[in-house]
Amino acid sequence: GSGIGRATAHGFAADGARVILLDRDRTGLERTLREIDGAGMIVCTDLADPEQAARIGQQHWRMEAGRLRTGVTR
């Protein structure tokens, strides 16, 4: 829900894509989803946690690797 991830979500949504928003901050995710008119879904998770990241990877979501941008900070 913030920074480069938020800006990227806006860009993809403007191009007609439906996005999966991932972050630890549910409030930020919900705000971003509203801003892009609900063009996607949210998953509240911490990708810096290896177990949570593995669970996300096992969800069988099709992601275009060339367009996937992820920022992980601690």
All heavy atoms as a GROMACS GRO file, in nm:
protein
  557
    1GLY      N    1   0.072  -0.121   0.000
    1GLY     CA    2   0.000   0.000   0.000
    1GLY      C    3   0.076   0.128   0.000
    1GLY      O    4   0.015   0.231   0.022
    2SER      N    5   0.210   0.132  -0.030
    2SER     CA    6   0.278   0.262  -0.030
    2SER      C    7   0.399   0.256  -0.123
    2SER      O    8   0.438   0.150  -0.171
    2SER     CB    9   0.323   0.299   0.111
    2SER     OG   10   0.421   0.207   0.156
    3GLY      N   11   0.458   0.371  -0.147
    3GLY     CA   12   0.583   0.378  -0.220
    3GLY      C   13   0.577   0.324  -0.361
    3GLY      O   14   0.479   0.342  -0.433
    4ILE      N   15   0.683   0.255  -0.400
    4ILE     CA   16   0.694   0.204  -0.536
    4ILE      C   17   0.588   0.099  -0.567
    4ILE      O   18   0.538   0.092  -0.679
    4ILE     CB   19   0.836   0.152  -0.566
    4ILE    CG1   20   0.854   0.132  -0.717
    4ILE    CG2   21   0.866   0.024  -0.490
    4ILE    CD1   22   0.997   0.112  -0.759
    5GLY      N   23   0.551   0.018  -0.468
    5GLY     CA   24   0.446  -0.081  -0.491
    5GLY      C   25   0.312  -0.016  -0.523
    5GLY      O   26   0.240  -0.060  -0.613
    6ARG      N   27   0.280   0.090  -0.451
    6ARG     CA   28   0.155   0.162  -0.474
    6ARG      C   29   0.157   0.225  -0.614
    6ARG      O   30   0.060   0.215  -0.689
    6ARG     CB   31   0.137   0.268  -0.367
    6ARG     CG   32   0.012   0.349  -0.382
    6ARG     CD   33  -0.007   0.438  -0.258
    6ARG     NE   34  -0.109   0.535  -0.282
    6ARG     CZ   35  -0.086   0.665  -0.295
    6ARG    NH1   36   0.036   0.713  -0.283
    6ARG    NH2   37  -0.185   0.748  -0.318
    7ALA      N   38   0.268   0.289  -0.648
    7ALA     CA   39   0.279   0.352  -0.779
    7ALA      C   40   0.271   0.248  -0.891
    7ALA      O   41   0.207   0.271  -0.994
    7ALA     CB   42   0.411   0.429  -0.788
    8THR      N   43   0.333   0.133  -0.870
    8THR     CA   44   0.329   0.026  -0.969
    8THR      C   45   0.187  -0.026  -0.987
    8THR      O   46   0.141  -0.049  -1.099
    8THR     CB   47   0.425  -0.088  -0.928
    8THR    OG1   48   0.556  -0.035  -0.918
    8THR    CG2   49   0.424  -0.201  -1.029
    9ALA      N   50   0.115  -0.044  -0.876
    9ALA     CA   51  -0.024  -0.089  -0.883
    9ALA      C   52  -0.109   0.010  -0.963
    9ALA      O   53  -0.191  -0.031  -1.046
    9ALA     CB   54  -0.081  -0.105  -0.742
   10HIS      N   55  -0.088   0.138  -0.940
   10HIS     CA   56  -0.161   0.240  -1.015
   10HIS      C   57  -0.130   0.230  -1.164
   10HIS      O   58  -0.222   0.239  -1.247
   10HIS     CB   59  -0.126   0.381  -0.963
   10HIS     CG   60  -0.203   0.421  -0.843
   10HIS    ND1   61  -0.317   0.499  -0.849
   10HIS    CD2   62  -0.184   0.394  -0.712
   10HIS    CE1   63  -0.363   0.520  -0.728
   10HIS    NE2   64  -0.284   0.456  -0.641
   11GLY      N   65  -0.004   0.210  -1.198
   11GLY     CA   66   0.035   0.199  -1.338
   11GLY      C   67  -0.027   0.079  -1.407
   11GLY      O   68  -0.080   0.089  -1.517
   12PHE      N   69  -0.021  -0.037  -1.340
   12PHE     CA   70  -0.080  -0.158  -1.398
   12PHE      C   71  -0.231  -0.143  -1.413
   12PHE      O   72  -0.288  -0.182  -1.514
   12PHE     CB   73  -0.048  -0.280  -1.313
   12PHE     CG   74   0.094  -0.328  -1.324
   12PHE    CD1   75   0.154  -0.392  -1.218
   12PHE    CD2   76   0.169  -0.310  -1.438
   12PHE    CE1   77   0.285  -0.438  -1.226
   12PHE    CE2   78   0.300  -0.355  -1.448
   12PHE     CZ   79   0.358  -0.419  -1.340
   13ALA      N   80  -0.296  -0.089  -1.309
   13ALA     CA   81  -0.442  -0.072  -1.315
   13ALA      C   82  -0.480   0.024  -1.427
   13ALA      O   83  -0.579   0.002  -1.497
   13ALA     CB   84  -0.494  -0.023  -1.180
   14ALA      N   85  -0.401   0.129  -1.446
   14ALA     CA   86  -0.428   0.224  -1.555
   14ALA      C   87  -0.417   0.157  -1.691
   14ALA      O   88  -0.484   0.198  -1.786
   14ALA     CB   89  -0.332   0.343  -1.546
   15ASP      N   90  -0.334   0.053  -1.700
   15ASP     CA   91  -0.320  -0.024  -1.824
   15ASP      C   92  -0.426  -0.133  -1.838
   15ASP      O   93  -0.421  -0.212  -1.932
   15ASP     CB   94  -0.181  -0.088  -1.831
   15ASP     CG   95  -0.071   0.012  -1.858
   15ASP    OD1   96  -0.101   0.124  -1.904
   15ASP    OD2   97   0.047  -0.021  -1.832
   16GLY      N   98  -0.517  -0.142  -1.742
   16GLY     CA   99  -0.626  -0.239  -1.750
   16GLY      C  100  -0.599  -0.370  -1.676
   16GLY      O  101  -0.681  -0.462  -1.683
   17ALA      N  102  -0.487  -0.380  -1.607
   17ALA     CA  103  -0.454  -0.504  -1.536
   17ALA      C  104  -0.529  -0.512  -1.403
   17ALA      O  105  -0.564  -0.411  -1.343
   17ALA     CB  106  -0.304  -0.510  -1.509
   18ARG      N  107  -0.553  -0.635  -1.360
   18ARG     CA  108  -0.601  -0.660  -1.224
   18ARG      C  109  -0.478  -0.701  -1.145
   18ARG      O  110  -0.400  -0.782  -1.192
   18ARG     CB  111  -0.707  -0.768  -1.222
   18ARG     CG  112  -0.833  -0.723  -1.297
   18ARG     CD  113  -0.952  -0.813  -1.280
   18ARG     NE  114  -0.987  -0.846  -1.143
   18ARG     CZ  115  -1.052  -0.768  -1.056
   18ARG    NH1  116  -1.087  -0.647  -1.092
   18ARG    NH2  117  -1.082  -0.810  -0.936
   19VAL      N  118  -0.459  -0.642  -1.029
   19VAL     CA  119  -0.335  -0.661  -0.954
   19VAL      C  120  -0.358  -0.733  -0.823
   19VAL      O  121  -0.469  -0.732  -0.769
   19VAL     CB  122  -0.264  -0.526  -0.928
   19VAL    CG1  123  -0.224  -0.459  -1.058
   19VAL    CG2  124  -0.353  -0.432  -0.847
   20ILE      N  125  -0.254  -0.798  -0.775
   20ILE     CA  126  -0.253  -0.857  -0.641
   20ILE      C  127  -0.162  -0.769  -0.557
   20ILE      O  128  -0.043  -0.757  -0.586
   20ILE     CB  129  -0.201  -1.002  -0.643
   20ILE    CG1  130  -0.286  -1.088  -0.735
   20ILE    CG2  131  -0.200  -1.058  -0.500
   20ILE    CD1  132  -0.227  -1.225  -0.761
   21LEU      N  133  -0.220  -0.705  -0.456
   21LEU     CA  134  -0.146  -0.614  -0.369
   21LEU      C  135  -0.102  -0.692  -0.246
   21LEU      O  136  -0.184  -0.749  -0.176
   21LEU     CB  137  -0.234  -0.496  -0.328
   21LEU     CG  138  -0.294  -0.415  -0.442
   21LEU    CD1  139  -0.401  -0.320  -0.389
   21LEU    CD2  140  -0.186  -0.339  -0.516
   22LEU      N  141   0.028  -0.694  -0.219
   22LEU     CA  142   0.083  -0.765  -0.102
   22LEU      C  143   0.159  -0.666  -0.015
   22LEU      O  144   0.243  -0.592  -0.065
   22LEU     CB  145   0.179  -0.875  -0.147
   22LEU     CG  146   0.119  -0.983  -0.236
   22LEU    CD1  147   0.164  -0.964  -0.378
   22LEU    CD2  148   0.157  -1.118  -0.184
   23ASP      N  149   0.131  -0.669   0.115
   23ASP     CA  150   0.200  -0.582   0.210
   23ASP      C  151   0.166  -0.628   0.350
   23ASP      O  152   0.074  -0.708   0.369
   23ASP     CB  153   0.157  -0.437   0.189
   23ASP     CG  154   0.256  -0.336   0.246
   23ASP    OD1  155   0.330  -0.370   0.341
   23ASP    OD2  156   0.258  -0.221   0.197
   24ARG      N  157   0.240  -0.576   0.447
   24ARG     CA  158   0.209  -0.603   0.588
   24ARG      C  159   0.101  -0.511   0.639
   24ARG      O  160   0.037  -0.540   0.739
   24ARG     CB  161   0.334  -0.584   0.674
   24ARG     CG  162   0.444  -0.682   0.644
   24ARG     CD  163   0.566  -0.650   0.723
   24ARG     NE  164   0.612  -0.517   0.681
   24ARG     CZ  165   0.735  -0.473   0.695
   24ARG    NH1  166   0.825  -0.547   0.754
   24ARG    NH2  167   0.768  -0.354   0.653
   25ASP      N  168   0.080  -0.398   0.572
   25ASP     CA  169  -0.010  -0.292   0.617
   25ASP      C  170  -0.147  -0.304   0.550
   25ASP      O  171  -0.166  -0.257   0.438
   25ASP     CB  172   0.054  -0.156   0.586
   25ASP     CG  173  -0.036  -0.038   0.616
   25ASP    OD1  174  -0.132  -0.052   0.694
   25ASP    OD2  175  -0.009   0.070   0.560
   26ARG      N  176  -0.242  -0.366   0.619
   26ARG     CA  177  -0.375  -0.386   0.562
   26ARG      C  178  -0.443  -0.253   0.528
   26ARG      O  179  -0.508  -0.240   0.424
   26ARG     CB  180  -0.465  -0.468   0.655
   26ARG     CG  181  -0.606  -0.488   0.596
   26ARG     CD  182  -0.691  -0.585   0.674
   26ARG     NE  183  -0.639  -0.719   0.669
   26ARG     CZ  184  -0.653  -0.804   0.566
   26ARG    NH1  185  -0.716  -0.766   0.458
   26ARG    NH2  186  -0.605  -0.926   0.572
   27THR      N  187  -0.426  -0.154   0.614
   27THR     CA  188  -0.489  -0.024   0.589
   27THR      C  189  -0.438   0.036   0.458
   27THR      O  190  -0.516   0.087   0.377
   27THR     CB  191  -0.463   0.072   0.707
   27THR    OG1  192  -0.515   0.013   0.826
   27THR    CG2  193  -0.527   0.208   0.684
   28GLY      N  194  -0.306   0.030   0.437
   28GLY     CA  195  -0.248   0.081   0.313
   28GLY      C  196  -0.295   0.004   0.191
   28GLY      O  197  -0.322   0.061   0.085
   29LEU      N  198  -0.306  -0.128   0.207
   29LEU     CA  199  -0.355  -0.212   0.096
   29LEU      C  200  -0.498  -0.174   0.059
   29LEU      O  201  -0.530  -0.160  -0.060
   29LEU     CB  202  -0.351  -0.360   0.136
   29LEU     CG  203  -0.214  -0.424   0.147
   29LEU    CD1  204  -0.226  -0.563   0.210
   29LEU    CD2  205  -0.146  -0.432   0.012
   30GLU      N  206  -0.582  -0.158   0.159
   30GLU     CA  207  -0.722  -0.123   0.134
   30GLU      C  208  -0.733   0.014   0.068
   30GLU      O  209  -0.814   0.033  -0.023
   30GLU     CB  210  -0.802  -0.130   0.264
   30GLU     CG  211  -0.817  -0.272   0.314
   30GLU     CD  212  -0.874  -0.283   0.454
   30GLU    OE1  213  -0.881  -0.180   0.526
   30GLU    OE2  214  -0.912  -0.396   0.493
   31ARG      N  215  -0.649   0.111   0.112
   31ARG     CA  216  -0.650   0.244   0.052
   31ARG      C  217  -0.610   0.235  -0.095
   31ARG      O  218  -0.676   0.292  -0.182
   31ARG     CB  219  -0.554   0.337   0.126
   31ARG     CG  220  -0.552   0.479   0.069
   31ARG     CD  221  -0.441   0.564   0.126
   31ARG     NE  222  -0.314   0.512   0.075
   31ARG     CZ  223  -0.209   0.484   0.151
   31ARG    NH1  224  -0.212   0.499   0.281
   31ARG    NH2  225  -0.098   0.438   0.096
   32THR      N  226  -0.503   0.161  -0.124
   32THR     CA  227  -0.458   0.149  -0.263
   32THR      C  228  -0.562   0.080  -0.348
   32THR      O  229  -0.589   0.123  -0.462
   32THR     CB  230  -0.323   0.073  -0.269
   32THR    OG1  231  -0.227   0.146  -0.191
   32THR    CG2  232  -0.274   0.059  -0.412
   33LEU      N  233  -0.626  -0.024  -0.296
   33LEU     CA  234  -0.730  -0.094  -0.373
   33LEU      C  235  -0.845   0.001  -0.406
   33LEU      O  236  -0.897  -0.001  -0.518
   33LEU     CB  237  -0.780  -0.216  -0.295
   33LEU     CG  238  -0.874  -0.310  -0.371
   33LEU    CD1  239  -0.806  -0.369  -0.494
   33LEU    CD2  240  -0.923  -0.420  -0.279
   34ARG      N  241  -0.884   0.086  -0.310
   34ARG     CA  242  -0.989   0.185  -0.338
   34ARG      C  243  -0.943   0.283  -0.446
   34ARG      O  244  -1.020   0.318  -0.536
   34ARG     CB  245  -1.026   0.262  -0.212
   34ARG     CG  246  -1.116   0.188  -0.117
   34ARG     CD  247  -1.172   0.278  -0.008
   34ARG     NE  248  -1.070   0.352   0.065
   34ARG     CZ  249  -1.002   0.306   0.170
   34ARG    NH1  250  -1.028   0.184   0.216
   34ARG    NH2  251  -0.913   0.381   0.231
   35GLU      N  252  -0.817   0.326  -0.438
   35GLU     CA  253  -0.764   0.422  -0.534
   35GLU      C  254  -0.763   0.368  -0.677
   35GLU      O  255  -0.777   0.445  -0.772
   35GLU     CB  256  -0.623   0.464  -0.496
   35GLU     CG  257  -0.615   0.548  -0.371
   35GLU     CD  258  -0.472   0.570  -0.323
   35GLU    OE1  259  -0.377   0.512  -0.381
   35GLU    OE2  260  -0.456   0.646  -0.226
   36ILE      N  261  -0.747   0.238  -0.692
   36ILE     CA  262  -0.746   0.178  -0.826
   36ILE      C  263  -0.881   0.116  -0.859
   36ILE      O  264  -0.892   0.028  -0.944
   36ILE     CB  265  -0.630   0.076  -0.844
   36ILE    CG1  266  -0.643  -0.042  -0.748
   36ILE    CG2  267  -0.496   0.146  -0.829
   36ILE    CD1  268  -0.544  -0.155  -0.773
   37ASP      N  269  -0.984   0.164  -0.791
   37ASP     CA  270  -1.123   0.124  -0.818
   37ASP      C  271  -1.145  -0.027  -0.806
   37ASP      O  272  -1.220  -0.086  -0.882
   37ASP     CB  273  -1.169   0.173  -0.955
   37ASP     CG  274  -1.172   0.325  -0.963
   37ASP    OD1  275  -1.206   0.390  -0.862
   37ASP    OD2  276  -1.139   0.379  -1.070
   38GLY      N  277  -1.077  -0.090  -0.710
   38GLY     CA  278  -1.099  -0.231  -0.684
   38GLY      C  279  -1.048  -0.324  -0.792
   38GLY      O  280  -1.094  -0.438  -0.802
   39ALA      N  281  -0.952  -0.278  -0.871
   39ALA     CA  282  -0.902  -0.358  -0.984
   39ALA      C  283  -0.800  -0.461  -0.936
   39ALA      O  284  -0.686  -0.463  -0.981
   39ALA     CB  285  -0.841  -0.267  -1.090
   40GLY      N  286  -0.840  -0.547  -0.843
   40GLY     CA  287  -0.750  -0.649  -0.795
   40GLY      C  288  -0.793  -0.705  -0.662
   40GLY      O  289  -0.909  -0.702  -0.626
   41MET      N  290  -0.696  -0.756  -0.588
   41MET     CA  291  -0.722  -0.813  -0.457
   41MET      C  292  -0.605  -0.784  -0.365
   41MET      O  293  -0.496  -0.752  -0.412
   41MET     CB  294  -0.746  -0.964  -0.466
   41MET     CG  295  -0.625  -1.043  -0.514
   41MET     SD  296  -0.652  -1.221  -0.523
   41MET     CE  297  -0.646  -1.266  -0.351
   42ILE      N  298  -0.628  -0.794  -0.234
   42ILE     CA  299  -0.522  -0.770  -0.138
   42ILE      C  300  -0.488  -0.897  -0.062
   42ILE      O  301  -0.572  -0.983  -0.040
   42ILE     CB  302  -0.557  -0.657  -0.038
   42ILE    CG1  303  -0.678  -0.692   0.046
   42ILE    CG2  304  -0.577  -0.526  -0.111
   42ILE    CD1  305  -0.707  -0.593   0.158
   43VAL      N  306  -0.360  -0.908  -0.026
   43VAL     CA  307  -0.310  -1.017   0.058
   43VAL      C  308  -0.220  -0.952   0.162
   43VAL      O  309  -0.116  -0.896   0.128
   43VAL     CB  310  -0.232  -1.122  -0.024
   43VAL    CG1  311  -0.177  -1.231   0.068
   43VAL    CG2  312  -0.318  -1.182  -0.134
   44CYS      N  313  -0.262  -0.958   0.286
   44CYS     CA  314  -0.182  -0.902   0.394
   44CYS      C  315  -0.080  -1.007   0.437
   44CYS      O  316  -0.116  -1.111   0.492
   44CYS     CB  317  -0.272  -0.859   0.510
   44CYS     SG  318  -0.188  -0.755   0.628
   45THR      N  319   0.048  -0.981   0.409
   45THR     CA  320   0.154  -1.077   0.436
   45THR      C  321   0.287  -1.004   0.450
   45THR      O  322   0.299  -0.888   0.411
   45THR     CB  323   0.163  -1.182   0.323
   45THR    OG1  324   0.252  -1.285   0.361
   45THR    CG2  325   0.206  -1.122   0.191
   46ASP      N  326   0.386  -1.071   0.503
   46ASP     CA  327   0.520  -1.016   0.517
   46ASP      C  328   0.615  -1.100   0.432
   46ASP      O  329   0.655  -1.209   0.471
   46ASP     CB  330   0.562  -1.019   0.664
   46ASP     CG  331   0.699  -0.959   0.688
   46ASP    OD1  332   0.766  -0.919   0.590
   46ASP    OD2  333   0.740  -0.951   0.805
   47LEU      N  334   0.649  -1.049   0.314
   47LEU     CA  335   0.734  -1.126   0.223
   47LEU      C  336   0.877  -1.138   0.271
   47LEU      O  337   0.955  -1.216   0.215
   47LEU     CB  338   0.730  -1.065   0.083
   47LEU     CG  339   0.596  -1.078   0.010
   47LEU    CD1  340   0.602  -1.009  -0.125
   47LEU    CD2  341   0.556  -1.223  -0.005
   48ALA      N  342   0.914  -1.064   0.376
   48ALA     CA  343   1.048  -1.081   0.434
   48ALA      C  344   1.055  -1.206   0.520
   48ALA      O  345   1.163  -1.253   0.554
   48ALA     CB  346   1.085  -0.958   0.517
   49ASP      N  347   0.940  -1.264   0.553
   49ASP     CA  348   0.931  -1.388   0.630
   49ASP      C  349   0.931  -1.505   0.531
   49ASP      O  350   0.837  -1.519   0.452
   49ASP     CB  351   0.803  -1.388   0.713
   49ASP     CG  352   0.781  -1.516   0.792
   49ASP    OD1  353   0.820  -1.625   0.745
   49ASP    OD2  354   0.721  -1.508   0.900
   50PRO      N  355   1.034  -1.590   0.532
   50PRO     CA  356   1.044  -1.698   0.433
   50PRO      C  357   0.921  -1.790   0.430
   50PRO      O  358   0.881  -1.835   0.323
   50PRO     CB  359   1.169  -1.775   0.476
   50PRO     CG  360   1.249  -1.677   0.554
   50PRO     CD  361   1.150  -1.587   0.621
   51GLU      N  362   0.862  -1.820   0.544
   51GLU     CA  363   0.744  -1.907   0.546
   51GLU      C  364   0.625  -1.842   0.477
   51GLU      O  365   0.554  -1.907   0.400
   51GLU     CB  366   0.709  -1.945   0.689
   51GLU     CG  367   0.808  -2.040   0.753
   51GLU     CD  368   0.770  -2.077   0.896
   51GLU    OE1  369   0.654  -2.057   0.935
   51GLU    OE2  370   0.858  -2.128   0.967
   52GLN      N  371   0.604  -1.714   0.504
   52GLN     CA  372   0.492  -1.645   0.439
   52GLN      C  373   0.516  -1.631   0.289
   52GLN      O  374   0.424  -1.649   0.209
   52GLN     CB  375   0.471  -1.507   0.503
   52GLN     CG  376   0.416  -1.516   0.644
   52GLN     CD  377   0.386  -1.379   0.701
   52GLN    OE1  378   0.330  -1.294   0.634
   52GLN    NE2  379   0.423  -1.360   0.828
   53ALA      N  380   0.640  -1.601   0.250
   53ALA     CA  381   0.673  -1.589   0.108
   53ALA      C  382   0.652  -1.723   0.037
   53ALA      O  383   0.599  -1.727  -0.075
   53ALA     CB  384   0.817  -1.542   0.092
   54ALA      N  385   0.688  -1.834   0.101
   54ALA     CA  386   0.668  -1.966   0.041
   54ALA      C  387   0.520  -1.996   0.023
   54ALA      O  388   0.480  -2.051  -0.080
   54ALA     CB  389   0.734  -2.073   0.128
   55ARG      N  390   0.438  -1.960   0.122
   55ARG     CA  391   0.294  -1.981   0.110
   55ARG      C  392   0.236  -1.905  -0.008
   55ARG      O  393   0.153  -1.957  -0.083
   55ARG     CB  394   0.221  -1.939   0.239
   55ARG     CG  395   0.197  -2.053   0.334
   55ARG     CD  396   0.092  -2.020   0.438
   55ARG     NE  397   0.115  -1.895   0.509
   55ARG     CZ  398   0.193  -1.881   0.616
   55ARG    NH1  399   0.258  -1.984   0.664
   55ARG    NH2  400   0.206  -1.764   0.675
   56ILE      N  401   0.280  -1.782  -0.025
   56ILE     CA  402   0.232  -1.702  -0.138
   56ILE      C  403   0.272  -1.769  -0.269
   56ILE      O  404   0.192  -1.779  -0.362
   56ILE     CB  405   0.288  -1.558  -0.131
   56ILE    CG1  406   0.233  -1.484  -0.009
   56ILE    CG2  407   0.260  -1.481  -0.260
   56ILE    CD1  408   0.084  -1.471  -0.004
   57GLY      N  409   0.395  -1.816  -0.277
   57GLY     CA  410   0.442  -1.883  -0.398
   57GLY      C  411   0.367  -2.010  -0.431
   57GLY      O  412   0.359  -2.050  -0.546
   58GLN      N  413   0.309  -2.074  -0.330
   58GLN     CA  414   0.236  -2.199  -0.350
   58GLN      C  415   0.089  -2.178  -0.390
   58GLN      O  416   0.018  -2.275  -0.411
   58GLN     CB  417   0.242  -2.284  -0.224
   58GLN     CG  418   0.381  -2.332  -0.192
   58GLN     CD  419   0.391  -2.394  -0.055
   58GLN    OE1  420   0.294  -2.400   0.020
   58GLN    NE2  421   0.510  -2.439  -0.018
   59GLN      N  422   0.047  -2.055  -0.400
   59GLN     CA  423  -0.093  -2.027  -0.430
   59GLN      C  424  -0.130  -2.047  -0.577
   59GLN      O  425  -0.245  -2.032  -0.614
   59GLN     CB  426  -0.130  -1.883  -0.388
   59GLN     CG  427  -0.121  -1.860  -0.239
   59GLN     CD  428  -0.218  -1.945  -0.160
   59GLN    OE1  429  -0.334  -1.960  -0.198
   59GLN    NE2  430  -0.172  -2.004  -0.053
   60HIS      N  431  -0.032  -2.077  -0.660
   60HIS     CA  432  -0.055  -2.104  -0.803
   60HIS      C  433  -0.108  -1.982  -0.877
   60HIS      O  434  -0.187  -1.994  -0.970
   60HIS     CB  435  -0.150  -2.222  -0.823
   60HIS     CG  436  -0.104  -2.346  -0.757
   60HIS    ND1  437   0.004  -2.418  -0.801
   60HIS    CD2  438  -0.150  -2.411  -0.647
   60HIS    CE1  439   0.022  -2.522  -0.722
   60HIS    NE2  440  -0.070  -2.520  -0.628
   61TRP      N  441  -0.063  -1.864  -0.834
   61TRP     CA  442  -0.101  -1.744  -0.907
   61TRP      C  443  -0.009  -1.729  -1.026
   61TRP      O  444   0.111  -1.747  -1.016
   61TRP     CB  445  -0.088  -1.620  -0.820
   61TRP     CG  446  -0.192  -1.610  -0.714
   61TRP    CD1  447  -0.318  -1.662  -0.718
   61TRP    CD2  448  -0.180  -1.546  -0.587
   61TRP    NE1  449  -0.384  -1.632  -0.602
   61TRP    CE2  450  -0.302  -1.562  -0.521
   61TRP    CE3  451  -0.077  -1.475  -0.525
   61TRP    CZ2  452  -0.325  -1.509  -0.396
   61TRP    CZ3  453  -0.101  -1.423  -0.400
   61TRP    CH2  454  -0.223  -1.440  -0.337
   62ARG      N  455  -0.064  -1.695  -1.139
   62ARG     CA  456   0.016  -1.670  -1.259
   62ARG      C  457   0.063  -1.525  -1.254
   62ARG      O  458  -0.016  -1.434  -1.252
   62ARG     CB  459  -0.068  -1.692  -1.384
   62ARG     CG  460   0.012  -1.680  -1.510
   62ARG     CD  461  -0.074  -1.706  -1.632
   62ARG     NE  462  -0.016  -1.636  -1.743
   62ARG     CZ  463  -0.054  -1.517  -1.786
   62ARG    NH1  464  -0.151  -1.453  -1.726
   62ARG    NH2  465   0.004  -1.460  -1.887
   63MET      N  466   0.192  -1.508  -1.249
   63MET     CA  467   0.249  -1.374  -1.248
   63MET      C  468   0.343  -1.359  -1.366
   63MET      O  469   0.419  -1.451  -1.396
   63MET     CB  470   0.327  -1.348  -1.118
   63MET     CG  471   0.244  -1.352  -0.995
   63MET     SD  472   0.347  -1.312  -0.853
   63MET     CE  473   0.233  -1.350  -0.721
   64GLU      N  474   0.338  -1.248  -1.430
   64GLU     CA  475   0.430  -1.220  -1.539
   64GLU      C  476   0.561  -1.173  -1.478
   64GLU      O  477   0.570  -1.061  -1.431
   64GLU     CB  478   0.371  -1.115  -1.632
   64GLU     CG  479   0.245  -1.162  -1.701
   64GLU     CD  480   0.188  -1.055  -1.791
   64GLU    OE1  481   0.268  -0.986  -1.859
   64GLU    OE2  482   0.066  -1.041  -1.794
   65ALA      N  483   0.661  -1.258  -1.480
   65ALA     CA  484   0.788  -1.230  -1.413
   65ALA      C  485   0.852  -1.101  -1.462
   65ALA      O  486   0.912  -1.027  -1.385
   65ALA     CB  487   0.885  -1.346  -1.430
   66GLY      N  488   0.837  -1.070  -1.588
   66GLY     CA  489   0.896  -0.948  -1.643
   66GLY      C  490   0.830  -0.823  -1.589
   66GLY      O  491   0.887  -0.714  -1.595
   67ARG      N  492   0.710  -0.836  -1.537
   67ARG     CA  493   0.637  -0.719  -1.488
   67ARG      C  494   0.626  -0.720  -1.336
   67ARG      O  495   0.569  -0.629  -1.278
   67ARG     CB  496   0.498  -0.714  -1.550
   67ARG     CG  497   0.505  -0.697  -1.701
   67ARG     CD  498   0.370  -0.676  -1.759
   67ARG     NE  499   0.317  -0.548  -1.713
   67ARG     CZ  500   0.204  -0.496  -1.758
   67ARG    NH1  501   0.134  -0.558  -1.847
   67ARG    NH2  502   0.162  -0.381  -1.712
   68LEU      N  503   0.679  -0.821  -1.272
   68LEU     CA  504   0.670  -0.831  -1.126
   68LEU      C  505   0.780  -0.747  -1.063
   68LEU      O  506   0.897  -0.764  -1.093
   68LEU     CB  507   0.685  -0.978  -1.082
   68LEU     CG  508   0.685  -1.004  -0.933
   68LEU    CD1  509   0.550  -0.965  -0.873
   68LEU    CD2  510   0.716  -1.149  -0.906
   69ARG      N  511   0.740  -0.657  -0.977
   69ARG     CA  512   0.837  -0.574  -0.905
   69ARG      C  513   0.807  -0.585  -0.757
   69ARG      O  514   0.696  -0.560  -0.713
   69ARG     CB  515   0.824  -0.429  -0.950
   69ARG     CG  516   0.857  -0.411  -1.095
   69ARG     CD  517   0.857  -0.264  -1.132
   69ARG     NE  518   0.887  -0.255  -1.273
   69ARG     CZ  519   0.808  -0.200  -1.362
   69ARG    NH1  520   0.694  -0.147  -1.325
   69ARG    NH2  521   0.844  -0.195  -1.488
   70THR      N  522   0.907  -0.623  -0.682
   70THR     CA  523   0.888  -0.643  -0.539
   70THR      C  524   0.996  -0.568  -0.462
   70THR      O  525   1.112  -0.576  -0.497
   70THR     CB  526   0.898  -0.793  -0.503
   70THR    OG1  527   0.804  -0.865  -0.580
   70THR    CG2  528   0.871  -0.815  -0.356
   71GLY      N  529   0.954  -0.499  -0.360
   71GLY     CA  530   1.050  -0.434  -0.271
   71GLY      C  531   1.035  -0.492  -0.132
   71GLY      O  532   0.926  -0.492  -0.078
   72VAL      N  533   1.141  -0.543  -0.077
   72VAL     CA  534   1.137  -0.599   0.059
   72VAL      C  535   1.237  -0.522   0.143
   72VAL      O  536   1.355  -0.513   0.109
   72VAL     CB  537   1.173  -0.749   0.059
   72VAL    CG1  538   1.178  -0.802   0.201
   72VAL    CG2  539   1.075  -0.828  -0.025
   73THR      N  540   1.186  -0.462   0.250
   73THR     CA  541   1.273  -0.389   0.342
   73THR      C  542   1.247  -0.435   0.483
   73THR      O  543   1.142  -0.488   0.514
   73THR     CB  544   1.249  -0.236   0.334
   73THR    OG1  545   1.113  -0.210   0.368
   73THR    CG2  546   1.283  -0.182   0.197
   74ARG      N  547   1.341  -0.418   0.568
   74ARG     CA  548   1.327  -0.453   0.710
   74ARG      C  549   1.353  -0.331   0.792
   74ARG      O  550   1.434  -0.252   0.773
   74ARG     CB  551   1.427  -0.560   0.751
   74ARG     CG  552   1.372  -0.698   0.746
   74ARG     CD  553   1.282  -0.722   0.863
   74ARG     NE  554   1.226  -0.854   0.848
   74ARG     CZ  555   1.113  -0.888   0.903
   74ARG    NH1  556   1.044  -0.806   0.973
   74ARG    NH2  557   1.066  -1.006   0.887
   0.00000   0.00000   0.00000
